[in-house]
Amino acid sequence: VFSLDLTGRAFYFPKASDPLYVRLIPERHEALTETTVCLRYSSDQNANMFLFSISTPHEDNVLTLYKVHQGEYATSLNNVQTTFKVNDTAPPSGWTHICVTWESATGSVRLFVNGMHSRYQKGSLRKISHGMQSIYLGQDPASTSGKTGSHYSFSGQITEVYVGDTVLSDCEISALNAGLDAPFDSLLSWKSLQYEKHDKILLKHVKGICL
């Protein structure tokens, strides 16, 4: 397990292959009744792209996000699936910023791509009761035991991961999209990130993302 300041750096997944994944370890593990998860990615993949998964001590894939194909993403939260059709044309930089927000009180789930939000979708009303233990990037954690293959993997770069225990406002998500600092209530910090990376994943310097 490493603990580093990853400001200006990205995880590089050279190919969509099992078991290329990164496991992030949150700083706190309390139960969640709402959350916001964001990251920035760059990839030549247009379909079957697994971006992240949150796991608890008792269950994998409590909250997942993957790209079905160009302009369509899907989430699964407590086994309740939602699909979003959005404009996800990457800006000139080639980097796409994406966020998912969810609150259990109403079950509302929303997707933000490059600061633009989708309509609300109906998701799970059940809280994440055991607290998150790991956040997996680029690979369905079930595949690490051979249950799925590279069909659900990721190739490219991922940086600026944010996970919080509140639903961020539209303005706060716009600020993250613009590259401003994340709110202080995050469950993990990109500036002091604990993580494990597997196989041939590299850390690369990012030379300023022009948005």
Backbone as CSV, one residue per row, in Angstrom:
resi,resn,N_x,N_y,N_z,CA_x,CA_y,CA_z,C_x,C_y,C_z
1,VAL,0.848,-1.186,0.000,0.000,0.000,0.000,0.885,1.238,0.000
2,PHE,0.634,2.159,-0.926,1.378,3.401,-1.021,0.526,4.544,-0.479
3,SER,1.190,5.624,-0.044,0.502,6.850,0.353,1.301,8.014,-0.209
4,LEU,0.761,8.674,-1.239,1.505,9.699,-1.957,0.612,10.881,-2.302
5,ASP,1.250,12.039,-2.527,0.582,13.192,-3.108,0.589,12.996,-4.623
6,LEU,-0.590,12.805,-5.200,-0.685,12.530,-6.632,-1.121,13.752,-7.434
7,THR,-0.968,14.941,-6.855,-1.280,16.161,-7.594,-0.476,16.193,-8.895
8,GLY,-1.170,16.406,-10.004,-0.494,16.467,-11.293,-0.082,15.129,-11.857
9,ARG,-0.631,14.046,-11.298,-0.279,12.714,-11.783,-1.550,11.910,-12.057
10,ALA,-1.420,10.910,-12.898,-2.561,10.075,-13.284,-2.137,8.616,-13.318
11,PHE,-3.083,7.742,-13.008,-2.861,6.314,-13.205,-3.041,5.995,-14.692
12,TYR,-2.061,5.307,-15.252,-2.098,4.939,-16.669,-2.320,3.438,-16.804
13,PHE,-3.439,3.088,-17.436,-3.796,1.696,-17.707,-3.435,1.422,-19.172
14,PRO,-2.352,0.704,-19.449,-1.883,0.578,-20.833,-2.796,-0.224,-21.745
15,LYS,-3.603,-1.120,-21.198,-4.518,-1.889,-22.031,-5.688,-2.364,-21.184
16,ALA,-6.798,-2.656,-21.857,-7.974,-3.188,-21.169,-7.746,-4.667,-20.929
17,SER,-7.339,-4.994,-19.717,-6.948,-6.376,-19.444,-7.114,-6.688,-17.975
18,ASP,-7.614,-7.858,-17.688,-7.667,-8.379,-16.329,-6.258,-8.820,-15.944
19,PRO,-5.686,-8.434,-14.812,-6.303,-7.711,-13.702,-5.732,-6.306,-13.514
20,LEU,-5.779,-5.456,-14.537,-5.258,-4.102,-14.415,-6.252,-3.227,-13.664
21,TYR,-6.008,-3.000,-12.398,-6.887,-2.137,-11.616,-6.089,-1.468,-10.510
22,VAL,-6.674,-0.408,-9.953,-6.115,0.298,-8.801,-7.150,0.257,-7.691
23,ARG,-6.698,-0.031,-6.476,-7.592,-0.001,-5.317,-7.225,1.190,-4.446
24,LEU,-8.180,2.099,-4.260,-7.997,3.255,-3.386,-8.585,2.943,-2.018
25,ILE,-7.925,3.441,-0.976,-8.348,3.161,0.394,-8.831,4.463,1.031
26,PRO,-10.118,4.580,1.349,-10.644,5.828,1.916,-10.116,6.089,3.315
27,GLU,-10.145,7.361,3.701,-9.663,7.756,5.022,-10.671,7.450,6.115
28,ARG,-11.960,7.395,5.745,-13.008,7.082,6.711,-13.905,5.991,6.127
29,HIS,-14.599,5.273,7.014,-15.345,4.095,6.576,-16.787,4.077,7.100
30,GLU,-17.359,5.241,7.393,-18.702,5.242,7.962,-19.761,4.902,6.910
31,ALA,-20.946,4.535,7.407,-22.079,4.275,6.518,-22.424,5.545,5.745
32,LEU,-22.967,5.362,4.542,-23.283,6.498,3.684,-24.769,6.530,3.356
33,THR,-25.374,7.706,3.532,-26.742,7.924,3.082,-26.774,8.789,1.824
34,GLU,-25.638,9.345,1.442,-25.505,10.099,0.200,-24.026,10.172,-0.150
35,THR,-23.748,10.444,-1.398,-22.344,10.522,-1.805,-22.219,11.254,-3.133
36,THR,-21.012,11.727,-3.393,-20.607,12.237,-4.701,-19.280,11.579,-5.049
37,VAL,-19.197,11.020,-6.242,-17.951,10.423,-6.731,-17.602,11.087,-8.059
38,CYS,-16.376,11.589,-8.168,-15.921,12.240,-9.397,-14.545,11.717,-9.786
39,LEU,-14.253,11.801,-11.060,-12.902,11.533,-11.555,-12.770,12.164,-12.937
40,ARG,-11.515,12.227,-13.384,-11.236,12.713,-14.731,-10.505,11.600,-15.488
41,TYR,-10.956,11.324,-16.706,-10.325,10.238,-17.454,-10.050,10.650,-18.896
42,SER,-9.084,9.967,-19.488,-8.759,10.123,-20.902,-8.581,8.730,-21.489
43,SER,-9.289,8.440,-22.575,-9.249,7.083,-23.126,-9.675,7.086,-24.585
44,ASP,-9.127,6.139,-25.343,-9.572,5.922,-26.716,-10.730,4.935,-26.785
45,GLN,-11.074,4.333,-25.644,-12.215,3.415,-25.604,-13.520,4.184,-25.762
46,ASN,-14.466,3.599,-26.460,-15.785,4.210,-26.606,-16.903,3.362,-26.022
47,ALA,-16.585,2.154,-25.560,-17.632,1.257,-25.064,-17.048,0.278,-24.058
48,ASN,-17.963,-0.263,-23.224,-17.593,-1.298,-22.247,-16.430,-0.863,-21.358
49,MET,-16.513,0.366,-20.902,-15.445,0.966,-20.106,-15.849,0.993,-18.633
50,PHE,-15.163,0.247,-17.794,-15.454,0.210,-16.362,-14.632,1.292,-15.674
51,LEU,-15.301,2.267,-15.049,-14.595,3.398,-14.462,-14.306,3.209,-12.984
52,PHE,-15.338,2.942,-12.168,-15.055,2.745,-10.748,-16.103,1.860,-10.101
53,SER,-15.728,1.347,-8.937,-16.633,0.553,-8.107,-16.301,0.800,-6.648
54,ILE,-17.330,0.960,-5.831,-17.163,1.071,-4.381,-17.559,-0.256,-3.749
55,SER,-16.708,-0.746,-2.861,-16.968,-2.004,-2.163,-16.970,-1.782,-0.662
56,THR,-17.783,-2.563,0.042,-17.813,-2.553,1.505,-17.158,-3.841,2.003
57,PRO,-16.978,-3.982,3.325,-16.388,-5.226,3.832,-17.202,-6.471,3.487
58,HIS,-18.496,-6.288,3.170,-19.364,-7.443,2.948,-19.852,-7.599,1.514
59,GLU,-19.567,-6.612,0.653,-20.164,-6.663,-0.687,-19.329,-5.865,-1.681
60,ASP,-19.047,-6.483,-2.849,-18.419,-5.769,-3.957,-19.478,-5.025,-4.761
61,ASN,-19.022,-4.015,-5.502,-19.883,-3.332,-6.474,-21.151,-2.752,-5.855
62,VAL,-21.026,-2.137,-4.687,-22.180,-1.462,-4.081,-22.591,-0.268,-4.936
63,LEU,-21.603,0.459,-5.440,-21.858,1.559,-6.372,-20.849,1.451,-7.506
64,THR,-21.329,1.363,-8.733,-20.441,1.253,-9.886,-20.834,2.269,-10.950
65,LEU,-19.858,2.611,-11.784,-20.109,3.446,-12.956,-19.321,2.869,-14.123
66,TYR,-20.005,2.678,-15.241,-19.292,2.251,-16.435,-19.928,2.890,-17.661
67,LYS,-19.115,2.981,-18.708,-19.571,3.554,-19.969,-20.023,2.431,-20.882
68,VAL,-21.298,2.466,-21.258,-21.863,1.421,-22.118,-21.349,1.602,-23.541
69,HIS,-21.530,2.801,-24.072,-20.956,3.189,-25.358,-20.984,4.705,-25.424
70,GLN,-20.559,5.277,-26.544,-20.459,6.728,-26.655,-21.789,7.393,-26.310
71,GLY,-21.758,8.287,-25.306,-22.947,9.025,-24.917,-23.879,8.300,-23.977
72,GLU,-23.510,7.123,-23.504,-24.373,6.378,-22.578,-23.549,5.766,-21.447
73,TYR,-23.974,6.058,-20.217,-23.334,5.523,-19.019,-24.382,4.803,-18.180
74,ALA,-23.923,3.912,-17.320,-24.822,3.187,-16.424,-24.220,3.151,-15.027
75,THR,-25.089,3.252,-14.031,-24.682,3.080,-12.645,-25.469,1.922,-12.040
76,SER,-24.893,1.343,-11.017,-25.603,0.350,-10.214,-25.323,0.667,-8.758
77,LEU,-26.379,0.836,-7.979,-26.244,1.153,-6.561,-27.161,0.235,-5.772
78,ASN,-26.566,-0.570,-4.906,-27.345,-1.570,-4.166,-28.214,-2.395,-5.118
79,ASN,-27.635,-2.736,-6.265,-28.281,-3.566,-7.295,-29.441,-2.880,-8.007
80,VAL,-29.597,-1.567,-7.833,-30.585,-0.800,-8.597,-29.835,-0.085,-9.719
81,GLN,-30.183,-0.387,-10.965,-29.446,0.146,-12.100,-30.140,1.359,-12.696
82,THR,-29.334,2.307,-13.145,-29.836,3.487,-13.843,-28.963,3.717,-15.067
83,THR,-29.567,4.271,-16.119,-28.846,4.541,-17.363,-29.008,6.009,-17.723
84,PHE,-27.936,6.613,-18.219,-27.937,8.027,-18.576,-27.442,8.188,-20.006
85,LYS,-28.180,8.961,-20.795,-27.728,9.331,-22.133,-27.342,10.807,-22.110
86,VAL,-26.078,11.064,-22.418,-25.514,12.404,-22.253,-24.603,12.727,-23.433
87,ASN,-24.269,13.999,-23.542,-23.228,14.426,-24.480,-21.888,14.324,-23.759
88,ASP,-21.084,13.345,-24.145,-19.794,13.181,-23.477,-18.629,13.398,-24.439
89,THR,-18.850,14.271,-25.421,-17.749,14.636,-26.311,-16.631,15.264,-25.496
90,ALA,-15.452,14.710,-25.596,-14.335,15.201,-24.795,-13.911,16.587,-25.272
91,PRO,-13.511,17.475,-24.351,-12.984,18.779,-24.739,-11.657,18.622,-25.465
92,PRO,-11.093,19.721,-25.992,-9.835,19.621,-26.749,-8.702,18.933,-25.999
93,SER,-8.722,19.006,-24.679,-7.671,18.363,-23.883,-7.707,16.844,-23.989
94,GLY,-8.872,16.288,-24.374,-9.034,14.843,-24.399,-9.446,14.252,-23.069
95,TRP,-9.573,15.088,-22.035,-9.944,14.621,-20.692,-11.424,14.861,-20.445
96,THR,-12.105,13.856,-19.942,-13.521,13.952,-19.583,-13.656,13.922,-18.071
97,HIS,-14.369,14.903,-17.515,-14.634,14.934,-16.071,-16.038,14.399,-15.840
98,ILE,-16.163,13.457,-14.911,-17.455,12.802,-14.692,-17.724,12.655,-13.201
99,CYS,-18.970,12.883,-12.795,-19.386,12.747,-11.397,-20.721,12.017,-11.326
100,VAL,-20.908,11.295,-10.239,-22.192,10.684,-9.897,-22.584,11.183,-8.519
101,THR,-23.834,11.638,-8.373,-24.353,12.001,-7.052,-25.545,11.116,-6.727
102,TRP,-25.713,10.838,-5.441,-26.831,9.984,-4.986,-27.185,10.335,-3.557
103,GLU,-28.495,10.318,-3.263,-28.964,10.465,-1.888,-30.058,9.440,-1.632
104,SER,-29.977,8.787,-0.466,-30.913,7.701,-0.169,-32.301,8.212,0.207
105,ALA,-32.410,9.449,0.695,-33.707,9.968,1.142,-34.736,9.946,0.016
106,THR,-34.295,10.266,-1.198,-35.197,10.280,-2.353,-34.815,9.234,-3.398
107,GLY,-33.637,8.654,-3.259,-33.135,7.723,-4.263,-32.609,8.405,-5.510
108,SER,-32.481,9.735,-5.470,-32.092,10.488,-6.664,-30.636,10.228,-7.046
109,VAL,-30.431,9.919,-8.313,-29.094,9.735,-8.878,-28.959,10.693,-10.056
110,ARG,-27.802,11.340,-10.140,-27.574,12.249,-11.265,-26.139,12.100,-11.762
111,LEU,-25.950,12.275,-13.042,-24.639,12.177,-13.667,-24.236,13.548,-14.195
112,PHE,-22.986,13.911,-13.970,-22.417,15.145,-14.503,-21.267,14.779,-15.430
113,VAL,-21.274,15.323,-16.644,-20.175,15.112,-17.584,-19.659,16.475,-18.022
114,ASN,-18.395,16.734,-17.718,-17.769,18.024,-18.028,-18.598,19.193,-17.498
115,GLY,-19.120,19.013,-16.281,-19.857,20.067,-15.595,-21.324,20.152,-15.945
116,MET,-21.786,19.419,-16.959,-23.183,19.457,-17.377,-23.917,18.265,-16.778
117,HIS,-25.085,18.533,-16.170,-25.784,17.465,-15.454,-26.904,16.843,-16.282
118,SER,-27.187,15.597,-15.948,-28.304,14.871,-16.546,-29.583,15.173,-15.771
119,ARG,-30.675,14.585,-16.214,-31.892,14.587,-15.414,-31.714,13.635,-14.232
120,TYR,-32.518,13.867,-13.194,-32.502,12.939,-12.061,-33.079,11.592,-12.493
121,GLN,-32.472,10.528,-11.969,-32.991,9.181,-12.156,-33.297,8.582,-10.790
122,LYS,-34.212,7.630,-10.765,-34.591,6.974,-9.515,-33.632,5.836,-9.224
123,GLY,-32.985,5.902,-8.063,-32.046,4.869,-7.663,-32.434,4.246,-6.338
124,SER,-31.444,3.734,-5.639,-31.690,2.996,-4.401,-32.077,3.923,-3.251
125,LEU,-33.022,3.461,-2.430,-33.405,4.159,-1.200,-32.670,3.593,0.014
126,ARG,-31.844,2.598,-0.202,-31.144,1.933,0.900,-29.747,2.509,1.056
127,LYS,-29.383,2.839,2.285,-28.058,3.409,2.527,-26.968,2.353,2.348
128,ILE,-25.741,2.833,2.187,-24.580,1.945,2.164,-24.189,1.729,3.616
129,SER,-24.709,0.669,4.198,-24.755,0.549,5.658,-23.439,0.154,6.301
130,HIS,-22.550,-0.500,5.578,-21.318,-0.980,6.208,-20.117,-0.075,5.947
131,GLY,-20.329,1.018,5.235,-19.223,1.917,4.945,-18.320,1.378,3.858
132,MET,-17.742,2.293,3.067,-16.900,1.828,1.968,-15.526,1.409,2.483
133,GLN,-15.041,0.319,1.935,-13.719,-0.192,2.295,-12.700,0.074,1.201
134,SER,-13.150,0.023,-0.065,-12.249,0.196,-1.198,-12.981,0.878,-2.338
135,ILE,-12.227,1.632,-3.140,-12.715,2.165,-4.404,-11.814,1.603,-5.489
136,TYR,-12.385,0.842,-6.406,-11.616,0.235,-7.490,-11.744,1.091,-8.743
137,LEU,-10.626,1.310,-9.414,-10.603,2.050,-10.668,-10.255,1.106,-11.814
138,GLY,-11.010,1.205,-12.895,-10.632,0.557,-14.131,-10.979,-0.903,-14.285
139,GLN,-11.504,-1.521,-13.247,-11.751,-2.963,-13.314,-12.818,-3.365,-12.315
140,ASP,-13.790,-4.152,-12.763,-14.763,-4.756,-11.866,-14.014,-5.643,-10.878
141,PRO,-14.115,-5.377,-9.559,-13.354,-6.186,-8.600,-13.693,-7.668,-8.652
142,ALA,-14.902,-8.008,-9.115,-15.247,-9.425,-9.245,-14.340,-10.123,-10.244
143,SER,-13.821,-9.355,-11.213,-12.988,-9.969,-12.249,-11.630,-10.386,-11.719
144,THR,-11.220,-9.830,-10.573,-9.921,-10.210,-10.029,-9.924,-11.653,-9.557
145,SER,-11.117,-12.228,-9.386,-11.203,-13.645,-9.033,-11.640,-14.490,-10.227
146,GLY,-11.593,-13.855,-11.420,-11.867,-14.608,-12.639,-13.320,-14.673,-13.038
147,LYS,-14.193,-13.879,-12.414,-15.620,-13.968,-12.716,-15.988,-13.250,-14.008
148,THR,-15.208,-12.232,-14.381,-15.448,-11.548,-15.647,-14.113,-11.326,-16.324
149,GLY,-14.140,-10.880,-17.578,-12.908,-10.679,-18.313,-12.683,-9.230,-18.669
150,SER,-11.772,-8.984,-19.638,-11.371,-7.632,-19.986,-12.482,-6.845,-20.667
151,HIS,-13.596,-7.501,-21.004,-14.760,-6.817,-21.577,-15.196,-5.665,-20.679
152,TYR,-14.927,-5.736,-19.400,-15.356,-4.724,-18.446,-14.178,-3.924,-17.896
153,SER,-13.104,-3.827,-18.656,-11.906,-3.158,-18.183,-11.799,-1.743,-18.739
154,PHE,-10.638,-1.130,-18.522,-10.402,0.258,-18.916,-8.984,0.376,-19.431
155,SER,-8.805,1.171,-20.468,-7.464,1.554,-20.900,-7.435,3.066,-21.057
156,GLY,-6.346,3.663,-20.621,-6.239,5.110,-20.650,-5.686,5.635,-19.341
157,GLN,-6.088,6.861,-18.967,-5.591,7.497,-17.759,-6.748,7.971,-16.878
158,ILE,-6.548,7.897,-15.574,-7.520,8.384,-14.592,-6.783,9.245,-13.580
159,THR,-7.369,10.396,-13.254,-6.774,11.299,-12.278,-7.874,12.016,-11.499
160,GLU,-7.470,12.764,-10.472,-8.363,13.654,-9.703,-9.623,12.943,-9.211
161,VAL,-9.442,11.816,-8.560,-10.593,11.095,-8.006,-11.059,11.794,-6.736
162,TYR,-12.360,12.002,-6.635,-12.976,12.608,-5.446,-14.111,11.707,-4.987
163,VAL,-14.173,11.424,-3.699,-15.297,10.700,-3.095,-15.692,11.438,-1.831
164,GLY,-16.949,11.872,-1.744,-17.425,12.603,-0.576,-18.651,11.960,0.030
165,ASP,-18.987,12.384,1.243,-20.145,11.817,1.938,-21.340,12.755,1.911
166,THR,-21.350,13.692,0.948,-22.486,14.583,0.731,-22.735,14.696,-0.775
167,VAL,-23.901,15.232,-1.129,-24.185,15.557,-2.524,-23.663,16.961,-2.792
168,LEU,-22.661,17.075,-3.638,-22.123,18.387,-3.972,-23.126,19.171,-4.814
169,SER,-23.077,20.482,-4.676,-23.940,21.349,-5.474,-23.432,21.409,-6.915
170,ASP,-24.295,21.905,-7.803,-23.889,22.070,-9.196,-22.653,22.956,-9.298
171,CYS,-22.613,24.014,-8.494,-21.475,24.937,-8.536,-20.192,24.261,-8.063
172,GLU,-20.290,23.429,-7.026,-19.104,22.726,-6.529,-18.578,21.736,-7.561
173,ILE,-19.486,21.062,-8.255,-19.051,20.126,-9.289,-18.459,20.880,-10.476
174,SER,-19.024,22.033,-10.809,-18.438,22.860,-11.870,-17.027,23.292,-11.507
175,ALA,-16.815,23.582,-10.208,-15.481,23.969,-9.755,-14.491,22.816,-9.894
176,LEU,-14.928,21.604,-9.548,-14.057,20.439,-9.727,-13.744,20.227,-11.207
177,ASN,-14.747,20.382,-12.048,-14.532,20.241,-13.486,-13.511,21.252,-13.989
178,ALA,-13.515,22.444,-13.395,-12.582,23.498,-13.792,-11.184,23.299,-13.221
179,GLY,-11.013,22.259,-12.403,-9.696,21.961,-11.864,-9.392,22.598,-10.533
180,LEU,-10.417,23.176,-9.876,-10.199,23.781,-8.566,-10.118,22.701,-7.497
181,ASP,-9.637,23.083,-6.307,-9.441,22.113,-5.230,-10.760,21.488,-4.801
182,ALA,-10.696,20.231,-4.408,-11.869,19.511,-3.927,-12.268,20.003,-2.547
183,PRO,-13.553,19.884,-2.175,-13.994,20.230,-0.819,-13.241,19.423,0.232
184,PHE,-13.190,19.968,1.438,-12.393,19.349,2.491,-13.064,18.132,3.124
185,ASP,-14.335,17.871,2.808,-15.040,16.770,3.464,-14.876,15.449,2.714
186,SER,-13.864,15.346,1.864,-13.713,14.149,1.051,-13.310,12.948,1.894
187,LEU,-13.714,11.776,1.438,-13.369,10.530,2.116,-12.001,10.015,1.701
188,LEU,-11.459,10.584,0.638,-10.068,10.309,0.281,-9.504,11.565,-0.368
189,SER,-8.209,11.757,-0.228,-7.558,12.964,-0.726,-6.549,12.599,-1.796
190,TRP,-6.661,13.217,-2.968,-5.697,12.987,-4.035,-4.305,13.477,-3.631
191,LYS,-4.256,14.358,-2.617,-2.965,14.895,-2.166,-2.287,14.003,-1.136
192,SER,-3.002,13.032,-0.585,-2.388,12.063,0.342,-3.127,10.742,0.189
193,LEU,-2.989,10.165,-0.986,-3.816,9.029,-1.384,-3.166,7.710,-0.987
194,GLN,-3.948,6.871,-0.317,-3.513,5.504,-0.053,-4.074,4.598,-1.156
195,TYR,-3.203,3.807,-1.760,-3.656,2.995,-2.883,-2.761,1.775,-3.083
196,GLU,-3.316,0.823,-3.804,-2.581,-0.323,-4.328,-2.794,-0.354,-5.835
197,LYS,-1.735,-0.523,-6.583,-1.884,-0.679,-8.031,-1.314,-2.029,-8.439
198,HIS,-1.957,-2.635,-9.405,-1.619,-4.003,-9.765,-1.093,-4.096,-11.192
199,ASP,-0.262,-5.104,-11.386,0.284,-5.456,-12.688,1.077,-4.292,-13.278
200,LYS,0.744,-3.878,-14.500,1.603,-2.944,-15.237,1.071,-1.517,-15.245
201,ILE,0.250,-1.161,-14.295,-0.266,0.204,-14.213,0.859,1.146,-13.806
202,LEU,0.933,2.302,-14.477,1.985,3.278,-14.234,1.389,4.559,-13.668
203,LEU,2.236,5.365,-13.034,1.880,6.726,-12.647,2.550,7.684,-13.620
204,LYS,1.765,8.542,-14.255,2.303,9.485,-15.226,2.034,10.912,-14.772
205,HIS,2.961,11.809,-15.100,2.749,13.227,-14.846,1.794,13.796,-15.892
206,VAL,0.884,14.654,-15.437,-0.063,15.321,-16.324,0.377,16.773,-16.445
207,LYS,0.663,17.217,-17.648,1.193,18.564,-17.861,0.071,19.579,-18.006
208,GLY,-0.674,19.791,-16.930,-1.690,20.829,-16.967,-2.804,20.506,-17.947
209,ILE,-3.988,20.248,-17.442,-5.122,19.874,-18.284,-5.835,21.139,-18.736
210,CYS,-5.751,21.454,-20.029,-6.427,22.633,-20.575,-7.882,22.273,-20.843
211,LEU,-8.801,22.931,-20.133,-10.208,22.542,-20.203,-10.945,23.334,-21.273
